[in-house]
Amino acid sequence: MIEPIRKSIELGDGRTITLETGKLAKQADGAVTVWLGNTMLLATVCAAKDANPGVDFMPLQVEYKEKFSAYGRFPGGFMKREGRPSDYEILTCRLVDRALRPLFPDDFHAEVFVNIILFSADGEDIPDALAGLAASTALAVSDIPFNGPISEVRVARVDGKFVVNPTFSQLEQADMDIMVGATIDNIMMVEGEMDEVSETEMLEAIKFAHEAIKVQCQAQLELMELCGKTVKRTYSHETNDEDLRKDVWAKCYDKAFAVATSCNPNKHERSDNFKAVLDEYKATFTEEELAEKAGLISRYYHDVEKEAMRRSILDEGKRLDGRKTTEIRPIWSEVDYVPGPHGSAVFTRGETQSLSTVTLGTKLDEKIVDDVLVRDKERFLLHYNFPPFSTGDARPQRGVGRREIGHGNLAHRALKRMIPKNYPYVIRVVSDILESNGSSSMATVCAGTLSLMDAGVTIKKPVSGIAMGLISENKGTNFAVLSDILGDEDHLGDMDFKVCGTRDGITATQMDIKVDGLSYEILERALAQAREGRLHILGKILETLPEVRSDLKPHAPRIEVLFIAKDFIGAVIGPGGKIIQGIQEETGAVITIEEIDGQGRVEVSANNKGSIDAALDKIRGIVAVPEVGEVYQSKVRSVMPYGAFCEFLPGKDGLLHISEISWDRIEKIEDAGLKEGDILELKLIDVDPKTGKLKLSRKALLPRPPRPEKPVQKKED
C-alpha cells in the first residue's frame, strides 16, 4: 500500500481538514485529496508544456463536479448518469477561478485544467468551501508556476458569532454568509449574502476569514516542502521586442493620454478614438512587417492605453467619461413598460440598461432543485440574459454561459431576503440587458426591485446596487476609489467591488481584487463610498415608484392560502384525488395541498375572486367539524323508508329520520314529499359517540304546534 504525504489543519471547533497527496491520480501534474470528516474532494491540475501559438492570455479552465454516489444517491432522469453541471457547480467553479486566475505569472500562457471532484459527502459539511483549498494545494504540489498558495473559506455569523466553514445546519441559522479567497498577504475575492449588515460588520467578517486562510496557506507551503515541489518548471511563452515596445510607448502614449483625458462620455466614440491611435501607428509599417509584429504591437498598445487611463485618474483626476471619482452616471427608470408580464421596469444608468420583468405563479411553478446534497424547491427565481447586441457585438447568442449564471446569482442573492418568508406566490424575475458599459448585474438589482414593486410584490424594502473600482500604485499608497465604474475601468483597473443593499444595510456583495497589497483601509474607504452611491441610486429608484403597488395587475393570478388540520389532508384530496379534482372542475380554481410543519397548506389560485371563494367554501366545508345545535343547508342524497340521508357539509351525511321531518306523524316517507336533490335547512341534533353517526332534524326548526286542550268535565250535583 502506498503511504501518502499528509498535512492537517485544525478548524478550532473539533473538526480537522486533512490534505493528502501521493496516493491518487499520480499522472496528473498535481493531485490532492482534501478530507473534512467524511467529506472528500479530489483536485487535480494539468498544464500543457507549451503555449499555443498566438495565445497572449491565461487559458485556465476550472471544473467542479459532484458525484451523486458521494451521498449514496442515483442521478435523476432517464440516463441515471451525471450530466451537464448544475448552477451550483458552475458557481463553485467561478469562485475557484476568480481566486486562482490573477496569481499565474503574466507571461505564462499554457493551458491549465483544474478539476475538482466530490467523491464523498456526509451531508453536514459544505464541500464548496473546500474547493479553493483543494485546487490551490494541487497547484502547490505540482511544478506549475503559480504565485500562491490561496485558500477559500466560508464565514457565517450564527447567533452573533463568526464561524469558519459552517455546516448546513449552522448556515440555516446564519444572518451572514460570505466566501472569501485570499493569499497569506492579500484578499483576492469575496462573495456572499447577508441580512442588511453594516459595512463595519462585513469588514470584520473578511478579516476573520483571512486569519483562517493564513493557516491553510501555511499548511500548503509545508506540504509543498514535504513533496519537494518548491522549484517550478521553466517556460518561455512570450517573445518580446523591447525596441518595438519602446517605440510604441514613445509614439502612442501622448496620443492615448489625450484620448483618456478628453472626457468623452460615449463608449463607442472613445473606443474608436483609442483604436485610431493604434491604427495610425500600424500605418507606419509595411504589410510584411505587420504580419510579423501586429500581435506584439497590439499587446504593447494595450499596456499604453491602460497606463494612460490610470495616469489620467491618478494625476489629472479625470475619468474616461469626465466624472468625479464619487459621481454616479445619469439615471432614468420607468415601470409598467411592457403590459404582458405581471410587473416590469426599465432601469438605465449611463450606458447600462436592464429591462426586467416579473411573473407570478403558483406552487405548480416552483423550481425543483435536485443537486447531490440539496433537494429542495425554489420559490424565488432570477434569470439574467446578456445578449451580444448589448455591447454592439456582431456575434450569435449561444445559450446561457457561466457569466450569466454568476451575474444572475449575485442579483438573486441581493433581492431574495427581501421577499417575505410566507409570500404565497412563486416569483420569476428576468433581467434582459439591452445596453452594457459597467455593471449590468447592479442594473439588474435596481430594475428587479422596480419590477417587483410594480408587480405588487410586498418586498420588505427596496434594494439598489453599485459597482466600485480602484486605481492604485505603490502598494496602495497612491489610489483612487471609483464609484459606478465603466467597463474599461473594470478591465484596466485593480478592483471590481459590487455592493447591494437597502437603506439599512448590505444584502449581497461580490469583490475581485487584481493587485497585491490592498489594505483594509482602502476596503473601508470603498465600502463607505459604495454606501453613499447605493443610497443615491436608491433615491432615484424611489422617485420612479415611491412604494409597492397596492394591488396586483388585473391579469395576475390570485392566490389564497388556507391552513387545515393534518388529519383533513386526505379528506380534501379524496380517494385517487377525486374530491380535489372535482372541486377544481366545478369552480375553475387550481388547488395544491402539502404538509408543512404538521399542518396542511392549501393554496387556491384563479384569475377571478368568485372561483377562489367557491373553492374555499367547499374546502372549508370538508374540514369543518360538525357541531351539535348548528343549522346547515343540506342536500337530500337518498330517500329510504325510514328517512333521508342528507349532505349537510361536503363529504358529510346525516340521517333525517322520518320522525324528525315534521311535528305531525308521518306514516310513510312518501307522504313527506322528499326527493333526491332537495335543499333543506336542517339542524344537527346528535352525534353518536360510539359510531359517529350524525342525526339531523327539520322539525327542530319548525314551530311546535300547541297541544290540544283537554275538555273540562262538569261535576254532577
Secondary structure, DSSP 8 states (H G I E B T S, - for coil): ----EEEEEE-SSS-EEEEEESSS-TTSSEEEEEEETTEEEEEEEEE-SS--TT--S--EEEEEEE-GGGGT---SSSS-S--S--HHHHHHHHHHHHHHGGGS-TT--S-EEEEEEEEE--SSB-THHHHHHHHHHHHHTSSS--S---EEEEEEEETTEEEES-BHHHHHT-SEEEEEEE-SS-EEEEEEEEEEE-HHHHHHHHHHHHHHHHHHHHHHHHHHHHHT--S----------HHHHHHHHHHHHHHHHHHHTT----HHHHHHHHHHHHHHHHTTS-HHHHHHHHHHHHHHHHHHHHHHHHHHHHHH---TTS--TT----EEEEES-SSSSSEEEEEEETTEEEEEEEEEE-GGG-EEEE-SS-EEEESEEEEEE--GGGGT--S---S--HHHHHHHHHHHHHHHTTS-TT-SSEEEEEEEEEE-SS-HHHHHHHHHHHHHHHTT---SS--EEEEEEEEEETTTTEEEEEES--HHHHHHSSEEEEEEEETTEEEEEEEEE-SS---HHHHHHHHHHHHHHHHHHHHHHHHH-SS--SS--TTS-EEEEEEEEGGGHHHHH-GGGHHHHHHHHHH--EEEEEEETTEEEEEEEESSHHHHHHHHHHHHHHH----TT-EEEEEEEEEETTEEEEEEETTEEEEEEGGGS-SS--SSGGGGT--TT-EEEEEEEEE-TTT--EEEESGGGS---------------
